[in-house]
């Protein structure tokens, strides 16, 4: 037993020493691979991505990732087009793309176009409590597994004094021998472990896994790549509106340049939805004469957990006020009754919960979670807020206290 412990300790020490020796040597295979990735003129691959959800379960999608290096592009240095595979379009979207400082997103065949020149604020990071929301052109989950982002990540780890890089024995993926590396560093003071596997001959990325250890809330992302091609040459007209969208979009296009929203003062769309855990339904017409706080939320949304705590505080403060009805609505197709029930139980949600509200979410133009609507006694919209922050909570609290007495 003592010999076994001694052997294991020796192996651990050797592994750490090897990792420390590997990192300063800029001629290592991993650094060479990173330099090749960042130098690629173009890249195309099929990527299957799985991301763990904050409160259990996971979300998967697959996309054909196409990127082209454009040093003159000041947003991220490359154009991209992420075309979702057909079997995942229902829960994801048709595609997202960026070129010529313009971001395109398509869902159910409807394309939205956001220009950096016309809407610069949408491309900037917004400071919120507990973290940052990425600028619009970085919101796609596939953005961070493009070769340029992987190269940037590797070089960042190389420059961190506290990080370690370990080369593991070769592994076999899709019948090919692959170079395998483990990178360990920290993000937001949480330990982060990243595994990268590259084709031994082509040096293309075949497997990526990143784990962020936050105790009970540990998160992971897994990406698997097939049909990878680097510097294979893209058609000259690949990144054009006509090619990506299928038809030219101009200022007179019927395709909206920005997302629609409900107008303050308008009568909100009617709805009738099932109440979670019961055989009953509730409609907005039944609530005429009351104010309504309507929260659209999701089990997979990181800040929706904070929103639950906010809703619980509101329930406690206004529980004796018969003039206000507080409701949480699940409108994402991902959220099944079982998933919602577990989410509500884990967070001790106190609000009345409505579900199966995909159509209602569309009618209310819900594009992010959580989204809050305050509706008056006649069914007219008084306030709409998307996202969660302490400022949003304070604004909702203040509005309710001043107007519902």
C-alpha positions as CSV (number, residue, x, y, z in Angstrom):
1,X,0.0,0.0,0.0
2,X,2.9,2.4,0.9
3,X,4.6,1.6,-2.4
4,X,1.4,2.3,-4.3
5,X,1.0,5.7,-2.5
6,X,4.6,6.5,-3.2
7,X,4.2,5.7,-6.9
8,X,1.1,7.9,-7.2
9,X,2.8,10.8,-5.4
10,X,5.8,10.4,-7.7
11,X,3.6,10.4,-10.8
12,X,1.7,13.5,-9.5
13,X,5.0,15.4,-8.9
14,X,6.3,14.4,-12.3
15,X,3.1,15.6,-14.0
16,X,3.3,19.0,-12.3
17,X,7.0,19.4,-13.1
18,X,6.3,18.4,-16.7
19,X,3.4,20.9,-16.9
20,X,5.7,23.7,-15.5
21,X,8.4,22.8,-17.9
22,X,6.0,22.6,-20.8
23,X,4.5,26.1,-20.4
24,X,7.6,28.3,-20.8
25,X,8.7,26.4,-23.9
26,X,7.1,28.4,-26.7
27,X,8.1,25.7,-29.2
28,X,5.8,23.1,-27.8
29,X,3.3,21.4,-30.0
30,X,0.4,23.2,-28.3
31,X,1.9,26.6,-29.0
32,X,2.6,25.6,-32.6
33,X,-1.0,24.5,-33.0
34,X,-2.3,27.8,-31.5
35,X,-0.1,29.8,-34.0
36,X,-1.5,27.7,-36.9
37,X,-5.1,28.3,-35.8
38,X,-4.7,32.0,-35.5
39,X,-3.0,32.2,-38.9
40,X,-5.8,30.3,-40.7
41,X,-7.3,32.3,-43.6
42,X,-10.6,30.4,-43.4
43,X,-12.1,27.4,-41.6
44,X,-15.2,25.2,-41.9
45,X,-16.4,22.3,-39.8
46,X,-19.5,20.7,-38.4
47,X,-19.6,21.2,-34.6
48,X,-21.9,19.5,-32.1
49,X,-22.1,21.5,-28.9
50,X,-23.5,20.5,-25.5
51,X,-23.8,23.0,-22.6
52,X,-24.9,22.2,-19.1
53,X,-27.7,24.2,-17.7
54,X,-27.4,26.0,-14.4
55,X,-30.1,24.0,-12.6
56,X,-29.7,20.6,-14.2
57,X,-29.8,19.0,-17.6
58,X,-28.1,20.3,-20.7
59,X,-28.7,22.1,-24.1
60,X,-27.4,20.7,-27.4
61,X,-27.1,22.1,-30.8
62,X,-25.1,21.4,-34.0
63,X,-24.0,23.9,-36.6
64,X,-21.8,24.2,-39.6
65,X,-19.2,26.7,-38.5
66,X,-17.7,28.8,-41.3
67,X,-15.2,31.6,-40.5
68,X,-12.9,33.8,-42.5
69,X,-10.1,35.9,-41.1
70,X,-10.5,39.6,-41.8
71,X,-7.8,41.6,-40.0
72,X,-9.5,44.9,-40.8
73,X,-12.6,43.8,-39.0
74,X,-12.5,45.7,-35.7
75,X,-15.2,43.7,-33.9
76,X,-13.4,40.3,-33.6
77,X,-11.0,40.1,-36.6
78,X,-13.1,37.6,-38.6
79,X,-16.4,37.0,-40.2
80,X,-18.5,34.0,-39.3
81,X,-21.6,32.1,-40.3
82,X,-23.1,29.5,-37.9
83,X,-25.7,27.5,-39.8
84,X,-27.8,25.3,-37.5
85,X,-28.4,21.7,-38.5
86,X,-32.0,21.0,-39.3
87,X,-32.7,18.7,-36.3
88,X,-31.8,21.5,-33.8
89,X,-33.5,24.5,-35.4
90,X,-36.6,24.1,-33.3
91,X,-34.8,25.0,-30.1
92,X,-32.0,27.1,-31.5
93,X,-32.4,29.1,-34.7
94,X,-31.6,29.0,-38.4
95,X,-28.3,30.8,-38.3
96,X,-26.3,33.6,-36.9
97,X,-23.7,35.6,-38.9
98,X,-21.4,38.5,-38.7
99,X,-19.7,40.5,-41.6
100,X,-19.2,44.1,-42.6
101,X,-19.9,45.2,-39.0
102,X,-23.4,43.8,-39.3
103,X,-24.9,41.0,-37.2
104,X,-27.7,38.7,-38.6
105,X,-29.9,36.2,-36.8
106,X,-32.6,34.1,-38.2
107,X,-35.3,32.1,-36.4
108,X,-38.2,30.4,-38.2
109,X,-37.1,31.9,-41.4
110,X,-37.3,35.5,-40.1
111,X,-34.0,37.4,-40.3
112,X,-33.1,40.3,-38.1
113,X,-30.2,42.7,-39.0
114,X,-28.3,44.8,-36.5
115,X,-25.8,47.3,-37.7
116,X,-22.9,48.5,-35.6
117,X,-23.1,51.9,-37.2
118,X,-26.8,52.3,-36.6
119,X,-27.1,50.5,-33.2
120,X,-23.7,50.7,-31.5
121,X,-24.9,50.1,-28.0
122,X,-26.1,46.6,-28.9
123,X,-22.5,45.7,-29.7
124,X,-21.1,46.8,-26.4
125,X,-20.8,44.9,-23.1
126,X,-23.2,46.0,-20.4
127,X,-22.0,46.0,-16.8
128,X,-24.4,44.1,-14.5
129,X,-24.0,42.7,-11.0
130,X,-22.1,39.4,-10.9
131,X,-20.7,39.5,-14.4
132,X,-20.9,40.8,-18.0
133,X,-23.4,40.2,-20.8
134,X,-21.4,39.6,-24.1
135,X,-21.9,42.1,-26.9
136,X,-24.4,40.9,-29.5
137,X,-21.8,39.6,-31.9
138,X,-20.4,37.3,-29.3
139,X,-23.7,35.8,-28.1
140,X,-23.7,32.6,-30.2
141,X,-22.5,29.6,-28.2
142,X,-20.4,28.6,-31.3
143,X,-18.4,31.8,-31.2
144,X,-16.0,30.7,-28.6
145,X,-15.1,27.4,-30.3
146,X,-13.9,28.9,-33.6
147,X,-10.2,28.4,-34.2
148,X,-9.4,32.0,-33.6
149,X,-11.0,32.0,-30.2
150,X,-9.4,28.7,-29.3
151,X,-6.0,30.1,-30.2
152,X,-6.6,33.2,-28.2
153,X,-7.6,31.1,-25.2
154,X,-4.5,28.9,-25.5
155,X,-2.2,32.0,-25.7
156,X,-3.9,33.5,-22.7
157,X,-3.3,30.4,-20.6
158,X,0.4,30.4,-21.7
159,X,0.7,33.9,-20.3
160,X,-0.9,33.1,-16.9
161,X,1.7,32.4,-14.2
162,X,-0.7,30.4,-12.1
163,X,-1.9,28.2,-15.0
164,X,-0.6,24.7,-15.9
165,X,-0.5,22.9,-19.2
166,X,-0.2,19.1,-19.3
167,X,0.2,17.0,-22.4
168,X,-1.5,13.6,-22.0
169,X,-0.8,10.5,-24.0
170,X,-2.4,10.4,-27.5
171,X,-6.0,9.4,-27.7
172,X,-8.1,8.0,-30.6
173,X,-11.1,10.0,-31.9
174,X,-13.0,8.9,-35.0
175,X,-10.3,6.4,-35.7
176,X,-7.5,9.1,-35.8
177,X,-4.7,9.5,-33.3
178,X,-5.0,12.8,-31.6
179,X,-2.7,15.0,-29.5
180,X,-4.3,15.6,-26.1
181,X,-3.8,18.6,-23.8
182,X,-5.2,19.6,-20.4
183,X,-5.1,23.3,-19.5
184,X,-5.9,24.4,-15.9
185,X,-6.5,28.0,-14.9
186,X,-9.1,30.1,-13.1
187,X,-12.1,32.3,-14.2
188,X,-13.9,34.5,-11.7
189,X,-11.7,32.8,-9.1
190,X,-13.2,29.4,-9.9
191,X,-11.0,26.5,-11.1
192,X,-11.3,25.9,-14.8
193,X,-10.1,22.7,-16.7
194,X,-10.1,22.6,-20.5
195,X,-9.3,19.5,-22.5
196,X,-8.3,19.9,-26.2
197,X,-7.7,17.1,-28.7
198,X,-6.2,17.8,-32.1
199,X,-5.8,15.6,-35.2
200,X,-2.1,14.5,-35.1
201,X,-1.6,15.2,-38.8
202,X,-3.8,18.1,-39.7
203,X,-3.7,19.7,-36.3
204,X,-7.4,20.5,-36.5
205,X,-9.5,20.5,-33.3
206,X,-11.6,17.4,-32.9
207,X,-12.7,17.6,-29.2
208,X,-13.1,20.4,-26.7
209,X,-14.4,20.2,-23.1
210,X,-14.3,22.9,-20.5
211,X,-15.4,22.5,-16.9
212,X,-15.8,25.4,-14.4
213,X,-15.9,24.0,-10.9
214,X,-18.3,26.0,-8.7
215,X,-19.3,23.3,-6.3
216,X,-22.9,22.3,-6.7
217,X,-23.2,24.7,-9.7
218,X,-20.4,23.3,-11.7
219,X,-20.8,23.9,-15.5
220,X,-19.4,22.3,-18.6
221,X,-19.3,22.7,-22.4
222,X,-18.4,19.9,-24.8
223,X,-17.8,20.5,-28.5
224,X,-17.1,17.7,-31.1
225,X,-15.9,18.6,-34.6
226,X,-16.1,16.7,-37.9
227,X,-15.4,17.5,-41.5
228,X,-12.9,20.1,-40.5
229,X,-11.1,22.1,-43.2
230,X,-8.5,24.8,-42.8
231,X,-7.4,27.1,-45.6
232,X,-9.5,25.1,-48.1
233,X,-10.7,28.3,-49.8
234,X,-14.2,29.7,-49.6
235,X,-16.2,30.9,-52.6
236,X,-15.3,34.6,-53.3
237,X,-18.9,35.7,-52.6
238,X,-19.4,33.5,-49.5
239,X,-19.8,36.4,-47.0
240,X,-22.5,38.5,-48.8
241,X,-26.1,39.3,-47.7
242,X,-27.4,37.5,-50.8
243,X,-25.5,34.3,-50.0
244,X,-26.1,34.2,-46.3
245,X,-29.7,35.5,-46.1
246,X,-30.9,34.3,-49.5
247,X,-31.9,37.8,-50.7
248,X,-30.6,41.3,-50.5
249,X,-31.5,43.3,-47.4
250,X,-31.5,47.0,-47.8
251,X,-33.0,49.9,-45.8
252,X,-36.4,49.4,-47.4
253,X,-36.5,45.7,-46.7
254,X,-39.5,44.2,-44.9
255,X,-37.1,42.3,-42.7
256,X,-36.9,44.2,-39.5
257,X,-33.6,45.9,-38.6
258,X,-34.4,45.5,-34.9
259,X,-36.7,43.3,-32.8
260,X,-40.3,44.3,-32.2
261,X,-41.6,45.0,-28.8
262,X,-44.9,45.9,-27.1
263,X,-45.6,49.6,-26.7
264,X,-46.2,51.2,-23.3
265,X,-49.9,52.0,-23.1
266,X,-51.1,49.4,-25.5
267,X,-53.5,46.6,-24.5
268,X,-51.5,43.4,-24.1
269,X,-52.4,40.2,-26.0
270,X,-54.8,37.9,-24.3
271,X,-53.7,34.5,-23.0
272,X,-54.9,31.5,-21.2
273,X,-52.3,29.1,-19.7
274,X,-52.1,26.0,-17.5
275,X,-51.0,26.4,-13.9
276,X,-48.1,24.2,-12.9
277,X,-49.0,21.2,-10.7
278,X,-52.8,21.6,-11.2
279,X,-55.5,20.8,-13.7
280,X,-56.5,24.5,-13.8
281,X,-55.9,27.2,-16.3
282,X,-55.6,31.0,-15.8
283,X,-56.4,33.7,-18.3
284,X,-55.6,37.4,-18.3
285,X,-59.3,38.2,-18.7
286,X,-60.0,36.6,-15.3
287,X,-57.5,39.1,-13.8
288,X,-59.1,42.3,-15.2
289,X,-59.4,44.8,-12.3
290,X,-56.0,43.7,-10.9
291,X,-52.4,44.8,-11.7
292,X,-50.3,42.0,-13.0
293,X,-46.5,41.4,-12.8
294,X,-45.7,39.0,-15.5
295,X,-42.2,37.4,-15.5
296,X,-41.1,35.4,-18.5
297,X,-38.3,33.1,-17.3
298,X,-36.4,29.8,-18.1
299,X,-34.9,27.0,-16.1
300,X,-31.7,27.2,-18.1
301,X,-31.1,31.0,-17.7
302,X,-28.3,31.9,-15.3
303,X,-29.9,35.1,-14.0
304,X,-33.4,33.6,-13.7
305,X,-32.3,32.1,-10.4
306,X,-31.7,35.6,-9.1
307,X,-35.0,36.7,-10.5
308,X,-36.7,33.9,-8.5
309,X,-35.3,35.4,-5.3
310,X,-36.6,38.8,-6.4
311,X,-40.1,37.4,-7.1
312,X,-40.1,35.6,-3.7
313,X,-39.3,38.9,-2.0
314,X,-42.2,40.6,-4.0
315,X,-44.5,37.8,-3.0
316,X,-43.7,38.3,0.7
317,X,-44.1,42.1,0.5
318,X,-47.4,42.1,-1.5
319,X,-49.0,38.9,-0.2
320,X,-51.8,40.8,1.5
321,X,-52.4,43.1,-1.4
322,X,-55.4,41.8,-3.4
323,X,-54.8,44.4,-6.2
324,X,-51.7,42.6,-7.5
325,X,-51.2,39.2,-9.2
326,X,-47.6,38.0,-9.5
327,X,-47.0,35.3,-12.2
328,X,-44.0,33.4,-13.6
329,X,-44.4,32.2,-17.2
330,X,-42.2,29.6,-18.9
331,X,-42.3,30.2,-22.7
332,X,-39.3,28.2,-23.9
333,X,-39.8,24.9,-25.6
334,X,-36.9,23.5,-23.7
335,X,-38.8,23.8,-20.4
336,X,-40.9,20.7,-19.8
337,X,-43.3,20.4,-16.8
338,X,-40.8,18.1,-15.0
339,X,-37.9,20.5,-15.6
340,X,-40.0,23.5,-14.4
341,X,-41.2,21.6,-11.3
342,X,-37.6,20.7,-10.3
343,X,-36.4,24.3,-10.9
344,X,-39.2,25.7,-8.8
345,X,-38.6,23.2,-6.0
346,X,-34.9,23.7,-5.9
347,X,-35.3,27.5,-5.6
348,X,-38.4,27.4,-3.4
349,X,-40.3,29.6,-5.9
350,X,-43.4,31.2,-4.4
351,X,-45.1,32.7,-7.5
352,X,-48.0,31.1,-9.4
353,X,-46.3,29.4,-12.3
354,X,-47.8,29.2,-15.8
355,X,-46.2,27.0,-18.5
356,X,-46.5,25.8,-22.2
357,X,-46.5,29.5,-23.2
358,X,-44.3,29.5,-26.4
359,X,-47.0,31.2,-28.4
360,X,-47.6,33.8,-25.7
361,X,-43.8,34.5,-25.5
362,X,-43.9,35.2,-29.2
363,X,-47.0,37.5,-28.9
364,X,-45.2,39.5,-26.2
365,X,-41.9,39.6,-28.3
366,X,-39.9,38.0,-25.5
367,X,-36.3,37.7,-26.8
368,X,-34.4,37.3,-23.5
369,X,-34.9,35.9,-20.0
370,X,-36.0,37.0,-17.5
371,X,-38.4,39.7,-19.0
372,X,-40.8,41.5,-16.8
373,X,-44.1,43.2,-17.7
374,X,-46.3,45.2,-15.4
375,X,-49.9,45.5,-16.7
376,X,-52.7,47.7,-15.3
377,X,-56.2,46.9,-14.3
378,X,-57.5,47.5,-17.9
379,X,-54.9,45.2,-19.5
380,X,-52.6,48.0,-20.6
381,X,-48.8,47.8,-20.5
382,X,-47.2,50.0,-17.9
383,X,-43.6,48.8,-17.8
384,X,-41.3,46.3,-19.6
385,X,-37.8,45.3,-18.5
386,X,-35.5,42.6,-19.9
387,X,-32.7,41.0,-17.8
388,X,-32.1,41.0,-14.1
389,X,-30.0,43.4,-12.1
390,X,-30.3,45.2,-8.8
391,X,-31.3,48.4,-10.6
392,X,-34.1,46.6,-12.5
393,X,-35.3,45.1,-9.2
394,X,-35.3,48.5,-7.5
395,X,-37.2,50.1,-10.4
396,X,-39.9,47.4,-10.3
397,X,-40.2,47.6,-6.5
398,X,-40.5,51.4,-6.6
399,X,-43.1,51.3,-9.4
400,X,-45.3,48.8,-7.5
401,X,-45.0,50.5,-4.2
402,X,-45.9,53.9,-5.7
403,X,-48.8,52.7,-7.9
404,X,-50.4,49.8,-6.1
405,X,-51.8,50.7,-2.7
